[in-house]
Structure formats: C-alpha cells, structure tokens
Amino acid sequence: DMEEIIKHTKFQNTLKRIAKEQKMDFKKVQKEAAVCIKELYAEQHPIGKMLSVRGFDYILSRAYSDKIDVDPDGIKKLQRLMRQHSVAFIMTHKTYLDTLVLISTLARYGMPVPYSFGGINLAFPVLKQLGKNAGLIFIRRSFKDDLIYKASLQHYIATIIDKGDHLTWNIEGTRSRTGKILHPQMGILKYIHEAEKQSTKKIKYVPVSIAYDLIPDVKEMTEEGKGNSKKSENVKEGLEYVRKLGNDFGRAAIRFGDPVAFDDSHQSVVPHMGEDQYKDKNSLPHFAFELINRATAITPVSTVSLICNVLLNDFALTKKELEFKVNKLMVYIGAKREDVLVDRGNPIAITIQKSLNLLMGAGIVQKSRAGQKAQYSLASSEYLPATYYANMAAGHLYHLAFIEMALVKIKDDTSKNRIVKFWEEIMRLRDLFKFEFFYTNKPKFSTEIEEELTRYHKNWRAIITDPKRSVSEILKNQSLFVSRSLLLTYLEADKVVCHTLNNWDQDDAFNETAFLDLCMFKGKELHWQTRITRLDSVSKPFLSNALRFAENA
C-alpha cells in the first residue's frame, strides 16, 4: 500500500535527517517525499501483467518467428533461485525489445514477472497507467542533487525487496551502438545495493545477456554513429517502431548467469583504475564490472554473428568455405562454453543458408552469382552493421585474437627469452584494448590465455621456449584467424584519434563534441588517403572509446 510505504518509520527517520542536515522544514520534506513515492509507485495487477505479457509476445512475434532460444539447464537453476530469493536481473542492452524478451521468457516458464525501470520521459498518457499496473517504475532522468528523491527511490526499492519481489534494468544505461557490451552505469545498481542494506532480505544479482540474429534498431544506431541525430522517444515513434517489426529478423536468444553476491571476491578489472590502485575488491565499480564480465561470458552467439566475423576477415567466400570457417568458430567457442551457441547441434549447411538468407534480406550480404561457386561478400555500404553483428561474439574471441597478434610479434625472434616477450606482448594488447573488452585480474587472465593456447596448439609451450623451433609451427596449424575482423576497427579508430589530436589547435579549449566531429572529418580524410582501410572505424562510438584510451594512456 502506497500510504504504508510513505509512513514507514525508517523512511520518516531518513526524511527527518535530511530536513535537519539541509535546514529544511520537515513537513515540506515529507510533502516532497510523498510526491516522489507517488511518482515511483507501481503495482503488478494480474490483468496488467497478463496484458503486458500478451502485448510483449505479440510485438516480439512480429519480428522473431521462432521461440526465444534458452539454455534449459539455466532456466531450471533460475526457477529454483526465484522460489527462494528476490532476484535483480542485470541485463545487457541491445534494443528496445530486451525487457520484452526477458519478461516473455520468464512468463513462458511460469516464473514471476519482475518490476522494471523506465525513464519518466516515456510516461505518456495511457502508457503510463498501463505501465504502472504492470510493474513499470518510471524514474527521473536526472536527480543528482535531489536528496529527497534519492531517499524515496532507495526506500521504494527496499519495499520491493522486502516483499520478495524481483527487479530488472539495463546496466549499460543505453543501447550498444557497436554490438559489444558497454561499460556499466552505476546509478540503479547503487540504489538497489543501498536498498538491499536497508531491507530485511537479501537480493540475488543475476547477469542476463540477450542476443539476436538481426536487430530492428541497428540501421538507425549505426547511422547515429556516423553523425545523424538520434530520434526522439515518443508515442508516435514507438508505434512506428512496432509497425516496422513486420519483417523477419530471425531469432532472439537469452542466457542467465549464476548469481553474483556483492560480498564475493571479484576478479574483474575496472579499466580506468590501475590494478594496484584498489585493494577493496568489494567496491561498487568492481561489483558492476564483475556483473558485466559475467554477462559477456554467457552472451549467446548466433550464426549470423559468426558469418559477419568471417566475412570481415575474407573479402568473399563460397557457401562451402563459409560452412568450414563458421564451423571452426563454433567448435572453438563450444569447447569453452557450448550452451552459448544458438545453433548448437543443428546441421551446418542448413544453419548457414538460413543465416545468409537473413543477411541478404537485410542487404548486408550480397551474392556474386548463381551456382555452387557463387561467392558471398559484405555490401560495400554495410560494413558498420556487419561489424555490429560480428561484435556480439567479441567477448568469446578476443583472447584468441591477442594470441594471434602476440605469436606474429615474436615469429622471427630466436632468443632464449622469447616466451617472456610473448607474455609482454599479450599484456601490452590487454592494456591497449582495455576500453573495448572486459578482463579478469592478471593472474586469472594469464590462466585464460594459457587455456586458449592449449586449445590453439597443445605443444605451444615447448615450441615457444625452444629458440631452435619456429613459432610458425603453431601458426601454420591454424586454418582460421580472427584478429583482423575483431581488432582492426579499434586500431584504426585509435589511429584517427591520434591523428586528430596531433592536428588539434592547442590555442582552442578542448571540447569533446567538437573533437569527435573533427575526428569524423579526419577519419574520412585518412580513408581517402588509404591510410586506414575501414570507413566503419570513423564512427563516434569507436572514436569515443579511442579517446577514453588516449585520456588514460
């Protein structure tokens, strides 16, 4: 009951403290807090939940014809967990459909629907009431210095945990414009963690990763990356978005990770902090990056994503060549974690053909001619969308890419300390791409690299430590390389940023927006001069990350 939430003793004591510290009239503070709670308050009426689930199923069916792909074992674990604890679902964010996929999946397997968060800018008439009756909590976009609103939000979340109900939100804060999982935003996570401390019950944090064959938003988002304006979020645009879903976008897949506790010993690295700068392994940033790292590890991998990876590495391939190379990637990823493969166990020829049909229907892949020797290649204008889809599998492949690069670096080295130079190169690459991928700490990361190397070539250590043997023995054993498709865009974005920094007028005050606009121009100039090979590097999300690296180098 809303009045009970407002009159709760702990909440009233918090409001008294705020009134005293801010030298405000207590009754005025109470009145403002009541307004905040009424604004946040949502319920889960049976009819509201039923209508939302049916509506979500209908919207998803317009784009994705098959059932959402799940890992059955993961579903069973989650069912047991939700019977015993409140769960906070920490979702990655690719599209406006992510929450719909989660709620539809939970409802399909008879699990409770969680409360979710949405920006108050989406609280349009009708939608606002429907949302509030289905457990949608509308929150303000900015409340940085509003102590009363912060206290109200924290208290309201605590009441949800006290009831044993569940929560979900997108930890990245915004949709990924690159296909990769983004750095976490601490806002909602912070308030849920503080609310948990205030609550009488514990909450389990479960990473959730969702991937798709194709995404309705990708064309729009990649155009934004080239400099186009973002569309406004309103009822008209929302209806238009649903209307455009009447195409075949393939399948959606969802995976649930094991629960992560705030007090666990976390092994993930916070990229903008030196690894020796934080002794407290239980800080909020550390916890957030642990969650996002776990989400990366369970991200579903579609055949569409693997085809895009292969075609970014080779200009054109026949269907048989695609089957061979994609199957190699599937075997490699499956050896680490089979449950992430969306097409596990399906015949490769059928899987490849279905995925090619989707990509050709979207205009991303083109076919050179009819017949068995027909070759497939990326359309010249679609490298950025192809990079987006390829990046969905990036978290499963970057170790392999680093190994390839490090082996090539020491290929001609015949010194006795060659293995030392190999590890130095691995760690240099780890630092170079620290704003692109998520890492565990150095000891754990080194173990991961060694495990990858053993899959790569079982005698790798004997070869690298013996200066009489050639590193080419390891490289010649490989029939597929991923470093070009995975890393080239980031390296060229770094090059564009460095070139632009060298050309920035030092008399001008630095302005990030103006700098990125100049990067867009300079990148096109470098491409015209053939000093970079991919125009998709000249995209603001990639350039923005390259700038982060330059600032922290």
N, C-alpha and C positions, 0 to 999 in steps of 0.2 A: 504494500500500500504506500502511495506517494507521501501521504502525511506522516506515516511512521518513519519513513526514510528521512524526512526533513527534521522531525522532532527527536531523532536518535541522540542519546546522551553524548556519545563520543563526538558526534558531528557538532552538537551545540557547544561542547567544550573547545573544539577546534576553532569555531567561529568566535568564541569569547577571546581566545588567544590572539586571533587575527585583529579583532577590534582593539584590543589593548596595545598590541605592537604597532598598529597603524594609526592609533589615536582616532578611531572612528566610533561613531555611535553604534552600540551593539544592536539596537533594533533595526538600524539601516543595514547593517551587515546581514542580519537574519533575513530581512526582506530580499536583499540581492541574492542570497544563497537559495532562497525558496524559488526565485525566478530561474536560477541556474538548474536546480533539480527538475523543475517542471519542463524545462527545455530539453534536458537529457533523458527524462523518463521514457521508458519503452516497456511494452508488455509482450508476452507471447500468447495471444489468444489462439485457441485451437483453430478457429476459422481463418484468422490472419495467417497462421503458419501454413495451413492447408492451401490457401490461395497463393501464397508466395512460392511454395514448393511446386505447385502445378504451373504457375506462371513461369518459374525458372526452367522447368522441364520443357515447356513449350518453346521458350526463347532458345534454349540450347539445341532443341531438335531441329530448329531452322538452319543451324549451321553444321551440327555434328550428328550424322545419321546413326552411327553405332553407339552402343552403350559406352559410358565413360570407362576407360581401362583402369583397373585397380590391381593391386597385389593382394590376393586372398588372405595370405598369412598376416599382412599388415592390417587388414580390416578386422580380423579376429582379435589381434592384440589390442586394437583401438576399442573394440566393443567391450572387452574386459576392463580396460582402463576407465572408460566413461561411466561404467557402472559403479566405480569406486571413488572417482575423483572429479572435481571440476577440471576442465581442460581449456587451456588457451592455445588456439590453433595459430601458429605463426606462419602466415602464408607469404610465398613469393608473389610477385605481381607482374603479369604479362599483359593482361587485357581487362576490360570492364567485366568480363564474364567469369573471372576467377572465383569470386564469392558464390556465384550461381553454381559452379561446378562442385565446390565444397559442400554446399547445403544440399544440392541434389543427390550427391553421393551418400551423405550421412542419412538422409531420409530414405533412400533406396534400401539401405541395410538396417533400417529400423533404429537408428541412433538419434539422440536429441539434436535439435537444431540450435546452434549457438547464437548468442547476441552478437551483432556485428556493428562496426562503426562506419559512419559516412559523414562527409563534410556537410555542414549546415547549409551551404550554397545549393545542395541538392534537395533541400526540404521544400519542394514545390507543393502547392495545394493538391490534395488527393494523395499524391505520392507520400507526402509527409505522414498523413494519418495511416495509410496502408503500411508504410514502413514501421512506424511506431507500434502498430498492432502485431507486427511480425518480428519484433526484437531488434529493430534498427535504431541505434543510438546516434543521433545527429550531434556532432561536436563542432565547435567553432574552429575556424581555420587558424586563428592566431589568438593566444591568450597568455602570452609570455609573462606579463607583469600583473596579471589578474589573480591575486592570491585567493580570492573568494571562489572564483570559477575552478581553479586548480583543486582546492579543497573539496568542492562539490563533486567534481569528476572522480576524484580519488575515493571519496566516500560512496558514491553511487556504484562504482566498480566493486568495492568491498562488499556491498549488499548483494550483488550478483553472485560473488564467490561464496558468501555465507549461505545462500540458498542452494548451493551445489550446482548452479547453472554454468554454462560454458560461454566462451568468448572467442572471437576471431577478428583478425585485422591483417592488413598488408604491411609487413615490417619495412619494406623498401620505401613506402610513402608515396611512390609514384610508379607508373608503368615503366618497365625497362624499355629504353629506346634502342638497345643494342642486342637484345636477345639473352645477354648474360644477366645473372642475378646481381642486383645493385648493392651498394653498401647500406647497412641497416640504419633506420632512423630511430632514435631512442625515445621519442615522445610518449606514445601509448605504452610501450614496454615499461618505461619508468613508472607511469601511473598505475599500471597493473601490479608491478612488483611492490610499490608502496602500499597499494590497496591490499595485497596479499598479507603484508606485515600487519596491517590494521585489522584484517579479518580473523575469524576464529578457525578458518580452514585453510589448507594448502591448495595450491593450484598446480597442475602439471602442464609444462610448456612443450607442445608437440610441433616440431617443424613440419610444414606441408609444402610440397613442391608440385606445381602443375605445369604441364607442357602440352602443346598442341601440334598437330600436323601443320595446319595453317591457321593464321590469326587474322580476323577482320581488321584489326587496328594497324597492322604492320605498314601498309602503304602510307597511311596518314602519318604514323610516327616517324617513318624514315624521311618523309617529305619535311616534317618539322626539323629533323636533324640537318637538313640541307638549308634551313633558314626560314621555311614557311611558318606562318603564325599558327599557334595552337587554337583549335576550335573551342568556342565557349561551351560550357556544360549547362544545358537547359532542357526543358521537356521536348522541344521540337527536335533538337539534335539527338536526344535519347530515342525518340520514336523513329527517326531516320536511321539510326544505328541498327535498331531491331529489324527494320524493313530490309536493310541491306544484307541481313544474315541469310537470306533465302538463296544461298549458294552452298556448294559442297566444300567444306573446309576440312574434311577428313575426320579425325578422331581427337578427343581430349583424353589426357591421362593424368592421374593423380596418385601421389605416393605420400604416405605418412611415416615420419621417422619415430624413433624411440624417444620417450620423454626426456627432457633435459632439465635438471634442477639448478637453480641459481647457485646453490652452495657446492655443486660438484667442482672437481678440479678441472678447469677448462684448458684445452691445449691449442685453441685458435689464437691467431696473431691479429692485433689491431694495427693496420698498416701505417698510420701516421704517427705511431709511437715506436720508439726503439724497443727491441725485445728485452733490454736490460733496464728499461725505464719504469717498468711497473712490476712490483713484487706482489701486489694484491691480485691474485688470479680470479677473484670473485667480484671485480668491478662491473658496473653496468655495461660499458663498452665491450669488455671481454665476453660477457654473457651474450650480448647481442651478436657478436661475430661468431661465437660458438654455434648459436642457433642458425645463422645464415650459412655457416660452413656445413653443418649437418644437412641443411636443406639442399645445398649444392650436391652433396654426395648421393642423395636419393632422387635427384631430378630425372624424370622419365626421358628416355632417348627414343625419338621417332626415326623411322627410316628416311623420312623427308629431311631431317636434320643431317643425317649421315651422307645422303646424296649431295646435299649442298656443300658439306665439308670436302667431299671427294672432287666435286666439280670446281671448287675454288683452288684446288691443287693441280688439276689437269684441265686443259682447255676444253677438250671434247673426248667423250668415251662412248663405246658401243654399249648396248644393254648387257652383254656378257661381261665386259670389263667392269661395268658398274656393279654387277652382281658379285664379282670376285672381290672388289675392293671394299664394298659395303659389308659383305660377309666377314672380311678380315677385321673390320672395325667392331662388328657385332661380337665376334669371338673374343677379341681383346677386351671389350667393355664387360662382356658376360663373364669372363674369367674373374673379374673383380667383383661384379655385382649383377647377376643375371636378372634379378627382379626389376631392374630399371628399364630393360629393353621392352618396348611396347609390342614389337613383333616377334618376341621370343617364341621359338617352336614353329613358326609359320614358314611355308616354302619360300625360299629367297626369290625365285623368279616371279611369283605372284605378288609378293610384297613390294619388289622393285617396280613392277609395272603399275600397281595401284598408286604408289608414291609419285612416279613420273607423270601419271595422268593428272594428279592433283597439281603438281608443279607446272605442267604445261597449260592446264586450265587457268592457272593464276598468271600465266605469262612470264614466269620466272625462268623456266627451262624451255629451250627450243630444240626441235628435231631437224637434222640436216636433210634427210630424205627417207623414203620408204625402204623396206627390206631389212635383212639381217645385219647388214653392215652400216645401218643408219647410226649416226652419232648424235649424242645429246650434249648440249652445252648451255651455259647460262646466257640469257638475253643480255645484250650489252648495257641496257639501262637498268638491269635488275640486280646488280652486284650487291647493293646495300641490303635489300630484302633477303637475298641469299645468305649474306653474312649474318643477318639477324637469326635466321633459322639454324645456320651452322653453329652459332654461338650457344644455342640451347644445350649442346653437348660439350661445351668447352670445359666445364668442370671435371669431366671424365677423361679429358685428353691432354691437359696442359703438362702433366708430369712427363708424358711421352714426348711431347714437343721439346721440353727442356733437355731431355736425354739426347734427342737427335742433334740439337744445336751444340751441346757440350761435346759430343763424340766427334762432330765435324771440326770443332775448335782444336781438339788435340790429335786429329788424324795424322798429322805429319810430325808429331812430337815423338822422339825416341829416347827421351831422358828417363832416368830411374824414378823420378817423382811425378810421372805422368798422371797417376791416379789422383795426386794432390791437386794438380792443375784441372783435372776433370771436376773435382768437387768445388774448387774455386769458381769455375765457370757456372756450375749448377746454382751456386749461391748468388752469383752476380745476376743471373737470369731471374732468380727468385726475387731479388731486390728490384730489378728493372721493371718487372710486371706486378709489383705489389699492389697497385691500384686497380688491377684487372682481375686477379684471381684471389681466392681465399686460401690461406695457408694454416697448417698446424705449426707448432713451435719447431725449432731447428732439429732437435733430436728425432721427433716424430716424423717430420718432413723427410729427413735423411733415410729413415726406415722405409717410408713410402717409395722413395726413389729407388732404393735397393730392391724392393719387391717388384717394381716395374721393370728394372734392369734384368731380373731373373726371368720374367716373362719374355723380355726382349731377346735375351740370349743367355742360356743357362751357364755358360763359361765366361761371362763378361769380366769377372774379377781376374781370372787367370790371364786373360788377354791384355787387359789394361795395365796390370802390374808387371808384365814381361815386356821390356823395351824391344826385344827381338821380334815380337809378334806385332802384326799390323792391326790397328783399330778397324781397318776396312773389313776385317773378318766379321765383325759384328754388323757393320752397316750393309755389307753385301748379302747378309742373311735376311734382310728385310725386303718385303715386296710392297710396302706401303709407308709413306711418310706423311705426317700431319702438321709439321711446324709451319710450313708456308701458308697453308689455309688458315691456321689458327692465330699465328703471331704477326704476320706481315702488316695487317691493318693497323695494329697498335704501334709497331715500329715506325711506320710511315706517318702516323699521327704525331708521334714524338718528334720526328724529323721536321714536320710542318711547324710545330710549336717552337722548336729551337730556332728554325729559320726566321720565324716571325719575331721572336724575342730579340734576335740579332738586328732586325730591321725596325724595332720599335724606337721611336724618338724619345730619348731619355729626358727631354725637357717637358714631355707630356706626363701628366699624372696617370698612373696605371688604372685602367678601368677594365674589368673582366669582360663585360659585354662588348665593348669596343675592340678589345684584344681578340676575342673569338671571331668577331666579324672580319677583322683583318686576317686572321688565320684562314678563314673560308676563302678569301681572295688569294692569299699567298699559296694556299694549297692547290688551287686551280692553276696558278701560275707554274708551280713546281711540276704539276702533272703535264701541262702543256710543254714544258721543257724536258719532259721524260725523266725527271729526277725522282719522281715517285711513280709507282706503276698502277696504283689503285685509287680511283677517284672516291671510292667509298670511305677512304681514310679521312677525307675532307667532310666530316660530319661532326656537328657540335658535340654529341655525347662522347665520341672518341677523343676529340680535341680537348674537351673539358677534363677528362681523366689524365691526358698527357700533361696538361697544365698543372694538375694536382701533383703529378710526379715531379715536374720541374720545381715546384714550390718546396717540395720535401726532399729533393735530391741532396 
